[in-house]
């Protein structure tokens, strides 16, 4: 092809047709420019196609991650709701000890000792160029804000964790009801955190203590009463924050579904 154009130029020059040669040269330049532009456009289309393929793969992975996050978050919220219900029931027992039952009190105290913490799946989305692949502006913004939304929940969770380990456990130790609480925790609760969800695999009968505090000693313990108030307040706050996070996850999943169907 190059030889063909060279012969045309030589013929025009040999015949002294300078004007026609200039027109031809201009046309050749235009053809070259058009060829370059077409090549660039094709390359651009190929790059866009590759990016869309990467985006589809990324969206699929994000959908799996956030579906798992949603399930875990709902389990944590359910556990906190049980803590709140048990806290209210125990405060009622404090106020009306004559109608309280020790086994029920121990069962509820064991539930109070739960420390549900949300541990979402971590990805390197914000530490790489992956976020650039997300075309949907709203989805990109939600993903960018995800870490700060999680922090808002974990700050409240941390406050409860400190109370469980620094106050609740010490109070249970002072009352001598640790064995009773462990027995109830292992055999009378639903353990949503188990990976195989087989609660029976966790059950071990360790029996009740003969040395633990009496019902009256339990229901007159000021430290325990204070922990119960904190259990209700903090876990209610954590669930309110978690509800907002739950809505964020639903939004993310809804947008991902729409994008994957395009």
trRosetta pair geometry for C-beta under 8 A, 3 or more apart (Angstrom, degrees):
i j d omega theta_ij theta_ji phi_ij phi_ji
1 4 5.5 -49 -152 28 33 116
1 5 6.8 27 154 -12 65 101
2 5 6.1 -56 -153 38 34 105
2 6 6.3 36 149 -23 66 108
3 6 5.4 -55 -146 35 33 115
3 7 6.5 37 155 -22 66 102
4 7 6.0 -55 -156 31 29 111
4 8 6.9 28 149 -18 62 103
5 8 5.6 -52 -152 33 38 113
5 9 6.6 37 152 -19 68 103
5 28 6.4 107 -161 -119 133 130
6 9 5.8 -54 -152 35 33 110
6 10 6.4 32 152 -18 66 108
7 10 5.7 -55 -145 38 32 112
7 11 6.3 34 156 -21 66 105
8 11 5.9 -54 -149 34 30 111
8 12 6.5 27 155 -18 64 107
8 24 6.6 -155 135 -169 117 148
9 12 5.9 -58 -150 36 31 109
9 13 6.3 25 155 -15 66 109
9 21 6.7 80 -146 -142 69 98
9 24 6.8 -174 -94 113 71 136
9 25 7.4 73 -115 -77 110 86
10 13 5.9 -58 -145 40 30 108
10 14 6.1 28 158 -19 66 110
11 14 5.9 -57 -143 38 27 109
11 15 6.3 15 161 -9 63 112
12 15 6.2 -65 -148 43 26 102
12 17 4.9 -88 -163 70 76 104
12 20 5.4 -138 -146 98 119 105
12 21 4.1 153 130 -82 130 88
12 24 6.1 -156 -43 16 168 151
13 16 7.7 39 179 -72 34 27
13 17 7.8 -96 -72 50 20 67
13 18 7.8 54 -116 -90 60 62
13 21 5.9 72 -69 -99 69 148
17 20 4.0 -6 148 34 116 117
17 21 6.0 137 101 -27 74 88
18 21 5.4 -56 -147 35 32 116
18 22 6.4 34 155 -22 67 101
19 22 5.9 -52 -152 31 31 109
19 23 6.6 29 151 -16 63 104
20 23 5.6 -53 -150 37 36 112
20 24 6.2 37 151 -21 67 106
21 24 5.6 -54 -148 38 31 112
21 25 6.1 33 152 -22 66 106
22 25 5.6 -51 -144 35 31 112
22 26 6.3 32 155 -20 64 104
23 26 5.8 -55 -150 36 29 111
23 27 6.3 30 152 -19 64 107
24 27 5.6 -57 -150 37 31 112
24 28 6.3 33 151 -22 66 105
25 28 5.6 -53 -149 34 31 113
25 29 6.5 34 151 -20 64 102
26 29 5.7 -52 -151 33 33 112
26 30 6.4 33 150 -19 65 104
27 30 5.6 -53 -149 35 34 112
27 31 6.4 36 151 -20 66 103
28 31 5.6 -51 -150 34 33 113
28 32 6.5 35 151 -20 64 103
29 32 5.7 -54 -152 34 32 112
29 33 6.3 32 151 -19 66 105
30 33 5.7 -53 -148 37 32 111
30 34 6.2 34 153 -20 66 106
31 34 5.7 -53 -145 37 30 111
31 35 6.2 35 153 -22 64 105
32 35 5.6 -54 -151 35 30 114
32 36 6.4 31 152 -20 65 103
33 36 5.7 -53 -151 34 32 111
33 37 6.3 31 152 -18 66 106
34 37 5.7 -55 -147 38 32 111
34 38 6.2 32 154 -20 66 106
35 38 5.8 -54 -147 36 29 110
35 39 6.3 30 153 -19 64 107
36 39 5.7 -57 -150 37 31 112
36 40 6.2 31 152 -20 66 106
37 40 5.6 -53 -146 36 31 112
37 41 6.3 31 154 -20 65 106
38 41 5.7 -54 -147 36 31 111
38 42 6.3 32 154 -19 65 105
39 42 5.8 -53 -147 36 30 111
39 43 6.3 31 152 -18 63 107
40 43 5.6 -55 -149 38 30 113
40 44 6.3 34 150 -22 65 105
41 44 5.4 -51 -148 34 33 114
41 45 6.4 35 152 -20 65 102
42 45 5.7 -51 -149 35 32 112
42 46 6.4 33 151 -20 64 105
43 46 5.6 -54 -150 36 32 113
43 47 6.4 32 153 -18 65 105
44 47 5.7 -55 -148 37 31 110
44 48 6.3 31 153 -18 65 106
45 48 5.7 -55 -146 38 31 111
45 49 6.2 33 154 -22 65 106
46 49 5.6 -53 -148 35 30 113
46 50 6.4 31 152 -19 63 104
47 50 5.7 -53 -150 36 32 112
47 51 6.3 31 152 -18 65 106
48 51 5.6 -55 -147 38 33 111
48 52 6.3 34 154 -20 66 104
49 52 5.8 -52 -147 35 30 111
49 53 6.5 33 152 -20 63 104
50 53 5.7 -54 -152 34 32 113
50 54 6.4 31 150 -17 65 105
51 54 5.5 -52 -148 38 34 112
51 55 6.2 38 151 -24 66 104
51 133 5.8 -162 -171 -129 88 90
52 55 5.4 -48 -144 34 33 115
52 56 6.4 38 153 -23 64 101
53 56 5.8 -51 -151 31 31 112
53 57 6.7 29 151 -15 63 104
54 57 5.8 -56 -151 38 33 111
54 58 6.1 34 151 -20 67 109
54 133 5.4 -101 107 -134 108 149
55 58 5.5 -56 -146 39 31 113
55 59 6.1 33 155 -21 67 105
55 133 4.4 -166 -85 159 85 105
55 134 6.6 147 -138 -88 105 40
55 135 6.8 18 -143 -12 158 94
55 259 7.9 -97 149 160 112 126
56 59 5.8 -52 -145 35 28 111
56 60 6.5 32 154 -20 61 105
56 260 6.9 106 -141 -123 79 75
57 60 5.8 -56 -154 33 30 113
57 61 6.6 27 152 -15 64 106
58 61 5.8 -58 -152 37 32 109
58 62 6.2 32 152 -19 67 107
58 130 5.7 164 -127 -165 141 107
58 133 5.8 109 19 92 157 139
58 134 7.4 -111 109 -67 137 83
59 62 5.5 -53 -144 38 33 113
59 63 6.3 40 154 -26 64 102
59 134 7.8 125 -75 -108 92 86
59 256 5.2 165 -168 -151 97 93
59 259 5.7 -135 -130 98 154 123
59 260 5.5 -171 124 -72 135 96
60 63 5.7 -50 -151 29 30 114
60 64 6.9 28 152 -15 62 102
60 260 7.0 104 -73 -111 73 130
61 64 5.8 -54 -155 35 35 110
61 65 6.3 33 150 -19 68 107
61 123 7.6 123 135 -115 118 148
62 65 5.5 -55 -145 38 34 112
62 66 6.0 19 163 -9 70 110
62 123 7.7 -93 -97 18 73 168
62 125 7.7 62 -93 -84 110 141
62 143 7.6 -46 -139 -105 140 127
62 252 7.4 -112 157 164 114 114
62 256 5.9 -153 97 -110 112 141
63 66 6.4 -62 -140 44 24 99
63 67 6.2 28 159 -22 62 110
63 253 6.5 95 -133 -130 75 78
63 256 4.9 178 -79 137 94 146
63 257 7.4 105 -115 -65 127 67
63 260 7.3 -6 -49 -41 145 147
64 67 5.9 -58 -146 35 26 111
64 68 6.5 24 156 -15 62 107
65 68 5.9 -63 -158 38 28 109
65 69 6.3 29 148 -20 66 108
65 120 7.9 66 168 175 95 93
65 121 4.5 -131 -152 78 94 139
65 123 6.2 -40 -114 -36 165 128
66 69 5.0 -43 -140 36 42 118
66 70 6.2 50 155 -26 65 98
66 249 5.4 175 -174 -153 103 91
66 252 5.3 -127 -146 103 164 128
66 253 5.5 -158 110 -68 127 92
66 256 7.5 155 44 -5 140 153
67 70 5.6 -48 -150 30 31 114
67 71 6.7 31 152 -17 62 102
67 253 6.7 100 -72 -110 74 130
68 71 5.9 -52 -150 34 33 110
68 72 6.4 30 154 -15 65 108
68 121 5.8 58 86 -27 127 130
69 72 5.8 -59 -148 40 30 109
69 73 6.0 31 156 -21 67 109
69 120 4.6 24 -121 -133 112 99
69 121 6.0 -107 -62 15 95 91
69 249 5.9 -153 101 -120 112 135
70 73 5.8 -54 -144 36 28 111
70 74 6.4 27 157 -18 63 107
70 246 7.1 91 -136 -139 80 72
70 249 4.8 169 -83 141 93 145
70 250 7.4 98 -114 -66 130 65
70 253 7.1 -11 -45 -39 144 144
71 74 6.0 -58 -151 35 28 110
71 75 6.6 30 152 -20 63 106
72 75 5.6 -56 -154 33 33 113
72 76 6.5 31 152 -18 67 104
72 118 6.6 120 128 -141 106 75
72 119 7.2 -92 166 56 148 65
72 120 7.1 172 73 -96 139 56
73 76 5.7 -55 -151 36 34 111
73 77 6.3 33 152 -19 67 106
73 118 5.7 29 -104 -124 74 124
73 120 7.8 10 -58 -82 101 95
73 242 6.0 172 -173 -166 102 106
73 245 6.4 -143 -143 108 146 115
73 246 5.9 -178 127 -87 137 83
73 249 6.8 178 22 -10 153 157
74 77 5.6 -52 -145 37 33 113
74 78 6.3 37 153 -22 64 104
74 246 7.2 90 -74 -117 76 120
75 78 5.7 -53 -149 34 31 112
75 79 6.5 31 152 -19 64 104
75 116 7.7 -164 120 -145 76 126
75 192 4.2 -179 -159 146 111 134
75 193 7.1 142 147 -73 136 57
76 79 5.7 -54 -150 35 33 111
76 80 6.4 32 152 -17 65 105
76 116 4.2 150 -147 165 79 123
76 117 7.2 -104 -127 71 131 8
76 118 5.1 -90 -6 -73 172 82
76 242 6.7 -149 97 -129 111 152
77 80 5.7 -53 -147 37 33 111
77 81 6.4 37 152 -24 64 104
77 239 5.4 103 -140 -128 86 92
77 242 5.1 -172 -84 118 105 146
77 243 7.5 103 -123 -66 140 69
77 246 7.3 4 -46 -62 153 134
78 81 5.6 -51 -150 31 32 114
78 82 6.8 34 150 -19 62 101
78 192 6.5 109 77 -50 125 166
79 82 5.7 -53 -156 32 35 112
79 83 6.7 38 146 -21 65 101
79 114 5.5 -132 175 147 114 149
79 116 4.2 141 85 -63 135 141
79 192 6.2 -133 -59 36 107 131
80 83 5.3 -48 -151 32 39 116
80 84 6.5 41 150 -21 67 101
80 116 5.6 -108 -52 50 84 139
80 235 4.2 -177 -162 -171 97 106
80 236 7.9 172 157 -66 113 31
80 238 5.7 -137 -129 86 155 117
80 239 5.0 -172 105 -62 139 107
80 242 7.6 148 27 13 153 152
81 84 5.6 -49 -150 34 35 113
81 85 6.4 34 152 -17 65 105
81 235 7.9 -165 -61 147 27 118
81 239 6.7 92 -65 -102 77 152
82 85 5.7 -53 -145 38 33 110
82 86 6.1 31 156 -16 66 108
82 111 5.4 -111 140 -170 105 127
82 114 7.4 44 84 28 113 152
83 86 5.9 -59 -146 41 28 109
83 87 6.1 33 153 -25 64 108
83 111 6.0 -167 -95 142 54 91
83 112 5.8 102 -145 -116 85 46
83 114 5.9 -126 -73 57 112 110
83 116 7.8 -137 -21 6 134 113
83 231 5.5 -128 164 176 106 107
83 232 7.9 -165 128 -84 84 45
83 235 4.8 -162 88 -103 128 175
84 87 5.6 -54 -148 33 28 115
84 88 6.6 27 155 -17 63 103
84 231 7.3 -173 -91 134 45 85
84 232 5.4 90 -136 -129 72 67
84 235 5.3 -147 -60 96 90 121
84 236 5.8 96 -107 -66 132 85
84 239 7.6 -50 -34 -7 140 145
85 88 6.0 -54 -152 35 30 109
85 89 6.4 29 151 -17 64 109
86 89 5.6 -55 -146 39 33 112
86 90 6.2 33 156 -20 67 107
86 107 8.0 -132 -129 116 119 72
86 108 3.9 170 -159 -157 99 86
86 109 7.6 -166 164 -52 124 22
86 111 4.2 163 -46 81 166 130
86 112 5.6 -138 108 -55 127 79
86 231 7.8 -58 83 136 92 143
87 90 5.8 -56 -146 36 28 109
87 91 6.5 27 156 -17 64 105
87 108 7.9 178 -53 171 28 109
87 112 6.2 108 -75 -102 80 106
87 228 4.8 155 -150 -167 86 80
87 229 7.7 152 -178 -73 121 18
87 231 4.3 -172 -90 94 135 117
87 232 4.2 -162 113 -60 147 90
87 235 7.7 163 -11 38 145 131
88 91 5.9 -56 -150 36 30 109
88 92 6.6 33 151 -19 63 105
88 232 6.4 98 -57 -102 75 130
89 92 5.7 -55 -154 34 32 114
89 93 6.6 34 147 -20 64 103
89 104 7.7 -102 152 155 129 108
89 108 5.3 -130 85 -120 120 152
90 93 5.3 -49 -150 33 38 114
90 94 6.5 45 148 -22 66 98
90 105 6.6 99 -118 -140 87 76
90 108 5.1 -177 -60 122 101 135
90 109 6.7 104 -103 -70 141 72
90 112 7.2 -14 -12 -52 155 136
90 228 5.2 -133 91 -124 124 140
91 94 5.3 -43 -149 30 38 117
91 95 6.5 33 152 -14 65 104
91 225 7.3 96 -111 -145 78 80
91 228 5.5 169 -62 135 91 138
91 229 7.4 90 -89 -72 130 69
91 232 7.8 -26 -21 -32 137 142
92 95 5.7 -57 -149 41 33 108
92 96 6.1 -20 165 29 69 105
93 96 6.6 -77 -130 65 26 70
93 97 6.4 63 168 -100 66 53
93 99 7.8 -130 -121 81 64 76
93 100 3.9 82 -148 -104 100 128
93 104 7.8 179 -86 102 141 107
93 105 5.6 166 167 -98 168 104
93 108 7.9 157 -3 54 143 151
93 219 5.9 -111 133 -112 94 122
94 97 7.0 4 -145 -64 21 88
94 219 5.3 -175 -107 -161 56 86
94 225 5.6 100 -124 -108 157 108
94 228 7.6 -172 -24 48 141 161
96 99 4.9 -7 140 33 111 108
96 100 6.8 146 102 -39 70 90
97 100 5.2 -50 -150 14 44 124
97 215 7.1 142 -168 140 101 102
97 216 6.7 75 175 -110 145 64
97 219 4.6 142 -107 120 115 156
97 220 7.9 -1 -80 -51 153 82
100 104 7.1 -143 -171 71 71 113
100 105 5.7 46 174 -58 116 119
100 215 6.3 168 102 -177 113 124
100 219 6.3 144 50 -74 166 150
101 104 4.2 69 75 13 101 111
101 105 6.7 -176 86 -14 49 86
101 215 7.9 -93 179 -118 17 142
102 105 5.5 -56 -145 37 33 114
102 106 6.2 33 157 -19 68 104
102 214 7.8 -82 -103 -175 133 50
102 215 4.3 -106 -83 -79 98 108
102 218 7.6 122 -131 25 84 146
103 106 5.8 -52 -147 36 30 110
103 107 6.4 33 152 -22 63 106
104 107 5.5 -52 -147 35 32 114
104 108 6.4 27 156 -15 65 107
105 108 6.0 -59 -149 39 29 107
105 109 6.3 29 154 -20 65 107
105 215 6.5 125 28 -134 154 90
105 218 6.1 114 144 115 141 148
105 219 7.1 -79 -133 -63 151 100
106 109 5.7 -55 -144 37 31 111
106 110 6.4 36 154 -24 64 104
106 177 6.6 -145 -120 -174 98 125
106 180 4.8 -80 -149 151 135 120
106 181 6.6 -136 -170 -80 86 58
106 184 5.5 177 134 -45 96 150
107 110 5.8 -54 -154 31 29 113
107 111 6.9 29 149 -18 61 103
107 184 5.1 -157 -105 -157 55 135
107 188 5.6 -85 -128 123 103 150
108 111 5.5 -50 -153 32 38 113
108 112 6.6 46 147 -25 65 99
109 112 5.4 -46 -154 27 38 118
109 113 6.9 43 149 -25 63 100
109 172 7.4 145 157 -99 123 106
109 177 7.1 18 103 119 152 142
109 181 6.1 -83 108 -104 103 106
109 184 7.9 83 67 68 79 154
109 218 7.6 -90 -57 -165 150 129
109 224 7.6 -29 -122 -156 118 124
110 113 5.8 -51 -160 25 36 116
110 180 7.8 -124 -63 125 112 72
110 181 4.5 169 -94 -154 85 72
110 182 7.9 -162 -124 -45 114 16
110 184 3.8 -155 -29 95 163 120
110 185 4.6 -149 -174 -61 115 77
110 188 7.1 85 80 67 151 114
110 189 6.8 -138 123 -46 116 126
111 114 6.1 -25 -174 -8 47 113
111 189 6.6 160 -91 -105 80 122
112 168 6.7 -162 127 -137 104 135
112 227 7.1 89 162 131 136 111
112 228 6.8 -59 -123 -103 147 71
112 231 5.2 -46 -146 -119 99 160
113 164 6.4 111 -152 -148 55 105
113 168 5.8 169 -107 148 75 137
113 169 7.6 93 -135 -76 109 71
113 172 7.3 20 -87 -50 129 151
113 181 6.2 77 -11 -180 154 130
113 185 6.8 -60 73 -86 126 130
114 189 8.0 173 -69 -163 121 155
115 160 6.7 171 -134 120 76 101
115 161 5.3 79 -160 -108 123 74
115 164 4.8 -118 -81 34 114 172
115 165 7.8 30 -87 -40 152 90
116 157 7.4 -99 98 -132 62 111
117 154 7.2 53 -159 -127 93 82
117 157 4.9 113 -117 171 77 140
117 161 6.8 24 -71 -70 121 125
118 150 7.1 -140 107 -151 122 91
118 153 5.7 -2 37 123 140 136
118 154 6.7 -114 59 -77 95 81
118 157 6.7 -148 17 -57 82 157
118 242 7.0 165 -49 -112 145 110
118 245 7.8 72 166 109 173 161
120 150 5.9 -98 13 -115 133 138
124 127 4.6 -73 -165 58 81 106
124 128 5.1 60 132 -14 102 115
124 130 7.2 109 99 7 77 135
125 128 6.8 -84 -148 44 17 94
125 130 5.1 -96 -135 83 61 127
125 131 5.6 92 166 -63 85 88
125 143 6.0 -88 139 171 148 122
126 131 6.3 46 -101 -45 47 136
126 143 7.6 -175 -65 143 91 90
126 144 6.7 117 -106 -125 110 58
126 147 6.8 -55 0 -24 161 131
128 131 7.5 141 80 -2 64 80
129 132 4.8 -31 -178 21 77 124
129 133 7.3 87 132 -28 76 90
130 133 5.7 -48 -167 19 46 115
130 134 7.8 48 144 -24 67 94
131 134 5.9 -43 -166 16 48 113
131 140 6.1 101 -177 -145 90 93
131 143 6.4 -174 -122 105 100 129
131 144 6.8 79 -149 -76 144 89
134 139 5.6 -130 180 101 127 110
134 140 4.5 161 99 -80 124 90
134 143 6.7 146 -21 24 173 149
135 259 7.6 155 55 -137 97 122
136 139 3.9 54 93 17 116 115
136 140 6.4 171 89 -16 60 85
136 255 5.8 168 135 174 159 120
136 259 5.7 -99 -28 -81 134 128
137 140 5.6 -56 -148 36 30 114
137 141 6.4 29 155 -19 65 106
138 141 5.7 -55 -150 35 31 111
138 142 6.4 31 153 -18 65 106
138 251 8.0 -101 149 164 113 115
138 255 6.3 -151 94 -110 107 151
139 142 5.7 -54 -146 37 32 111
139 143 6.3 30 156 -16 66 107
139 252 6.7 103 -138 -134 82 65
139 255 4.4 -169 -79 126 107 144
139 256 6.9 124 -131 -64 136 66
139 259 7.0 -25 -31 -36 163 143
140 143 5.9 -58 -148 39 28 109
140 144 6.3 30 153 -22 64 108
141 144 5.6 -53 -146 34 31 113
141 145 6.3 17 159 -9 65 111
142 145 6.1 -65 -146 44 28 102
142 146 6.8 57 149 -59 61 87
142 248 6.2 167 -159 -165 106 90
142 251 6.0 -153 -118 106 155 117
142 252 5.3 -164 127 -82 139 90
142 255 7.4 146 28 25 147 149
143 146 5.5 -20 -156 -20 36 120
143 252 7.0 109 -68 -124 76 119
145 148 5.5 -62 -167 47 65 109
145 149 5.8 69 136 -29 86 104
145 248 7.8 -120 97 -144 107 136
146 149 5.6 -60 -149 35 31 112
146 150 6.4 29 156 -19 67 105
146 248 7.2 156 -110 150 71 135
146 252 7.9 42 -88 -77 116 148
147 150 5.8 -55 -151 34 31 110
147 151 6.5 36 151 -24 64 104
148 151 5.4 -47 -148 30 36 118
148 152 6.9 46 152 -27 62 97
149 152 5.9 -48 -160 23 34 115
149 153 7.4 27 147 -11 61 101
149 244 7.3 -140 -157 119 104 101
149 245 5.4 142 154 -108 109 87
149 248 5.5 20 -177 -20 165 174
150 153 5.9 -59 -161 37 40 108
150 154 6.1 31 150 -17 73 112
150 245 6.9 89 -90 -127 52 135
151 154 5.6 -60 -139 42 33 108
151 155 6.2 44 160 -32 67 100
152 155 6.2 -45 -151 20 25 113
152 156 7.6 17 153 -8 54 102
152 241 5.4 -158 130 -158 97 123
152 244 7.7 -38 101 79 140 131
152 245 7.6 -179 71 -61 107 109
153 156 6.3 -65 -166 37 37 104
153 157 6.3 34 145 -19 71 111
153 238 6.5 77 -160 -156 75 76
153 241 4.6 170 -97 125 69 119
153 242 5.5 84 -126 -78 125 69
153 245 5.5 -22 -48 -31 136 149
154 157 5.1 -52 -143 40 41 117
154 158 6.1 49 156 -28 69 100
155 158 5.9 -49 -151 28 28 114
155 159 7.1 33 148 -22 58 100
156 159 5.6 -49 -158 26 38 115
156 160 7.0 31 149 -12 66 101
156 234 6.3 167 -178 -170 90 81
156 237 5.1 -151 -143 112 139 106
156 238 4.3 -175 117 -86 127 78
156 241 5.7 160 10 16 144 149
157 160 5.9 -59 -156 38 37 106
157 161 6.2 41 148 -25 70 106
157 238 5.7 94 -69 -125 68 131
158 161 5.4 -49 -145 32 35 116
158 162 6.5 38 156 -21 65 102
159 162 6.1 -54 -157 31 29 111
159 163 6.9 25 149 -15 61 106
159 234 5.5 -147 102 -139 113 129
160 163 5.6 -56 -153 36 38 111
160 164 6.3 41 151 -23 70 103
160 230 7.5 161 -114 146 72 100
160 231 7.5 83 -138 -119 107 54
160 234 4.5 161 -75 128 97 138
160 235 6.2 76 -100 -66 149 76
160 238 6.7 -42 -15 -40 137 143
161 164 5.7 -53 -149 33 32 112
161 165 6.4 10 162 -2 66 111
162 165 6.4 -66 -143 47 26 97
162 166 5.4 -5 170 7 67 124
163 166 6.4 -66 -121 53 21 92
163 167 5.0 -34 -165 35 64 119
163 168 6.2 67 138 -21 74 100
163 227 6.4 151 168 -135 112 85
163 230 5.3 -155 -143 127 162 145
163 231 7.7 -155 114 -70 142 67
163 234 7.1 168 13 9 147 163
164 167 7.5 -23 -62 53 6 76
164 168 4.7 -30 -139 34 44 132
164 169 6.6 60 156 -27 59 94
165 168 7.5 10 -28 47 18 92
165 169 5.7 3 -140 6 35 131
166 169 7.6 66 -1 38 9 99
166 170 6.9 -15 164 -8 34 122
167 170 6.0 -67 -147 39 22 107
167 171 6.2 21 160 -20 64 110
167 223 6.6 -157 -172 -180 95 104
167 226 7.6 -90 177 96 142 108
167 227 5.4 179 124 -91 119 109
167 230 7.9 59 75 46 152 153
168 171 5.8 -60 -150 35 27 111
168 172 6.4 25 156 -17 65 107
168 227 5.1 126 -86 -154 80 147
169 172 5.8 -54 -148 37 32 111
169 173 6.3 34 152 -22 64 106
170 173 5.5 -53 -149 35 33 115
170 174 6.4 34 152 -20 66 104
170 223 7.8 -79 95 160 97 150
171 174 5.7 -53 -148 35 32 111
171 175 6.3 22 155 -11 65 109
171 221 6.6 120 -167 153 110 138
171 223 4.6 -164 -103 113 118 121
171 224 5.1 153 169 -72 143 77
171 227 6.3 -122 10 -20 158 146
172 175 5.9 -61 -146 43 30 106
172 177 5.5 -96 -158 67 77 88
172 178 5.3 105 140 -78 106 70
172 181 5.7 -26 -153 -11 137 155
173 176 7.5 31 177 -72 32 38
173 178 6.0 31 -94 -54 57 122
174 221 7.9 142 95 -141 118 133
174 223 7.6 59 50 53 147 148
175 212 6.7 31 139 -164 82 84
175 213 4.1 -61 -171 -10 87 136
175 217 6.6 152 -140 127 94 110
175 218 6.1 69 -155 -99 142 76
175 221 6.3 -48 -80 -75 120 158
175 224 7.3 32 -45 -55 142 133
176 209 6.7 -155 149 133 90 155
176 211 5.5 -97 168 119 136 89
176 212 4.6 -170 111 -118 90 52
176 213 5.7 135 52 -30 92 76
177 180 4.6 -51 -169 45 79 119
177 181 5.6 83 129 -28 88 99
177 209 6.9 -157 -126 40 42 137
177 212 4.4 81 -92 -150 65 126
177 213 5.8 -57 -48 27 106 94
177 218 7.0 51 -48 -96 152 117
178 181 5.8 -58 -146 37 29 109
178 182 6.3 28 157 -18 66 107
178 209 7.8 73 59 -41 61 148
179 182 5.8 -55 -146 37 30 110
179 183 6.2 32 155 -21 65 107
179 206 6.5 -131 -164 123 89 116
179 207 7.4 -14 161 90 118 69
179 208 7.0 124 117 -157 105 31
179 209 4.1 118 63 -53 127 109
179 212 7.0 -132 50 -57 97 119
180 183 5.8 -55 -148 35 29 112
180 184 6.4 24 155 -14 64 108
180 208 5.4 37 -103 -140 86 79
180 209 5.4 -85 -41 16 89 100
180 212 5.4 1 -17 -61 129 168
181 184 5.8 -58 -148 40 31 108
181 185 6.0 33 154 -23 67 109
182 185 5.6 -52 -141 36 30 113
182 186 6.2 19 163 -12 65 111
182 206 6.2 -20 108 60 111 145
183 186 6.4 -63 -145 41 23 102
183 187 6.1 -23 172 20 61 119
183 188 8.0 45 128 -4 65 107
183 205 7.3 37 -143 -152 98 48
183 206 5.0 -133 -89 62 90 90
183 207 6.3 -108 -104 71 143 17
183 208 6.1 -113 50 -79 165 57
184 187 6.7 -83 -133 54 20 83
184 188 4.7 -40 -162 35 65 127
184 189 7.1 72 145 -29 70 99
185 188 7.5 -16 -48 48 9 82
185 189 5.7 -19 -153 8 43 134
186 189 7.7 35 -18 33 6 98
186 202 6.0 -144 -156 140 77 90
186 203 5.9 129 149 -125 86 45
186 204 5.6 -44 155 42 147 75
186 206 7.2 70 46 4 145 110
187 203 4.9 81 -106 -139 73 96
187 204 7.4 -118 -62 53 99 35
187 205 6.4 58 -80 -90 147 62
189 199 7.9 -151 98 -148 54 125
190 199 6.1 -73 -136 -91 53 144
191 194 4.7 64 115 -20 109 109
191 199 5.2 145 29 -115 94 84
191 202 5.4 29 11 25 160 165
192 197 7.6 0 -140 -118 43 83
194 197 5.6 153 89 -83 99 23
194 198 6.4 -114 136 45 143 53
194 199 6.7 179 19 -83 151 51
194 201 7.3 141 -158 63 147 111
194 202 6.3 -119 -81 -43 138 129
196 201 7.0 32 74 21 126 150
198 201 4.4 56 108 -3 111 114
198 202 7.7 150 104 -12 68 85
199 202 5.9 -62 -165 33 47 110
199 203 6.9 54 144 -38 73 101
200 203 5.6 -45 -153 13 42 118
208 212 7.6 -83 174 14 84 133
209 212 4.2 99 86 -27 123 104
213 217 3.7 -125 -173 93 108 129
213 218 5.1 138 106 -55 123 79
213 221 7.7 23 165 -49 168 129
214 217 4.7 99 51 5 74 102
214 218 7.1 -137 95 -5 41 86
215 218 5.7 -56 -152 35 32 112
215 219 6.2 11 160 -4 68 113
216 219 6.1 -67 -140 48 28 98
216 220 6.1 10 164 -7 66 117
217 220 6.3 -69 -140 44 24 99
217 221 6.8 44 156 -49 60 100
218 221 6.0 -47 -160 0 31 117
218 224 6.8 -39 -172 60 66 171
221 224 4.1 56 95 14 115 113
221 225 6.6 169 92 -15 61 84
222 225 5.6 -55 -149 36 34 113
222 226 6.4 35 154 -20 66 104
223 226 5.8 -56 -153 35 32 111
223 227 6.5 34 150 -21 65 104
224 227 5.5 -51 -149 33 35 113
224 228 6.5 40 152 -24 65 102
225 228 5.7 -51 -153 29 33 115
225 229 6.9 35 150 -18 63 100
226 229 5.8 -51 -155 31 36 111
226 230 6.6 31 151 -13 66 106
227 230 5.7 -59 -153 41 35 110
227 231 6.1 43 149 -31 68 104
228 231 5.4 -46 -145 27 33 117
228 232 6.8 30 157 -16 63 100
229 232 6.2 -57 -156 34 31 106
229 233 6.3 19 155 -11 66 113
230 233 5.8 -62 -141 44 32 107
230 234 5.5 17 171 -9 73 116
231 234 6.7 -57 -130 43 17 99
231 235 5.9 2 174 -2 57 120
232 235 6.6 -69 -139 45 16 99
232 236 6.0 17 163 -20 59 115
233 236 6.0 -64 -151 35 21 110
233 237 6.5 19 155 -17 61 108
234 237 5.6 -55 -152 36 32 112
234 238 6.3 33 151 -20 66 105
235 238 5.3 -46 -142 36 38 115
235 239 6.3 39 156 -19 65 103
236 239 5.8 -56 -149 37 31 109
236 240 6.6 34 151 -21 64 103
237 240 5.7 -53 -150 32 33 112
237 241 6.5 29 153 -13 65 105
238 241 5.8 -57 -151 40 32 110
238 242 6.0 34 150 -21 66 110
239 242 5.2 -51 -139 40 35 115
239 243 6.3 47 155 -30 64 97
240 243 5.7 -44 -151 23 31 115
240 244 7.2 31 149 -14 58 99
241 244 5.9 -53 -160 33 37 111
241 245 6.5 33 145 -15 67 106
242 245 5.3 -54 -147 40 39 113
242 246 6.0 51 148 -29 68 101
243 246 5.3 -45 -147 29 32 119
243 247 6.8 36 151 -19 61 99
244 247 5.8 -51 -156 32 34 112
244 248 6.8 38 145 -22 63 101
245 248 5.4 -48 -152 30 39 116
245 249 6.6 39 151 -19 67 100
246 249 5.9 -53 -152 33 32 110
246 250 6.6 32 150 -18 64 105
247 250 5.6 -53 -148 36 34 113
247 251 6.4 37 153 -21 65 104
248 251 5.7 -55 -153 35 31 112
248 252 6.4 32 151 -20 65 106
249 252 5.6 -53 -149 35 33 113
249 253 6.3 29 155 -15 67 107
250 253 5.9 -56 -145 40 30 108
250 254 6.2 32 156 -22 65 107
251 254 5.8 -56 -146 35 28 111
251 255 6.4 23 159 -15 64 107
252 255 6.1 -61 -151 38 27 106
252 256 6.3 28 153 -21 64 110
253 256 5.6 -53 -145 36 32 114
253 257 6.4 36 156 -23 64 103
254 257 5.9 -54 -154 31 30 112
254 258 6.7 28 151 -17 63 105
255 258 5.7 -55 -153 36 36 112
255 259 6.2 33 152 -18 68 107
256 259 5.7 -57 -146 39 31 110
256 260 6.2 28 157 -19 66 109
257 260 5.9 -57 -145 37 28 109
257 261 6.5 24 156 -19 62 110
258 261 6.0 -65 -154 35 29 109
258 262 7.2 42 149 -39 62 96
259 262 5.8 -40 -160 5 38 117
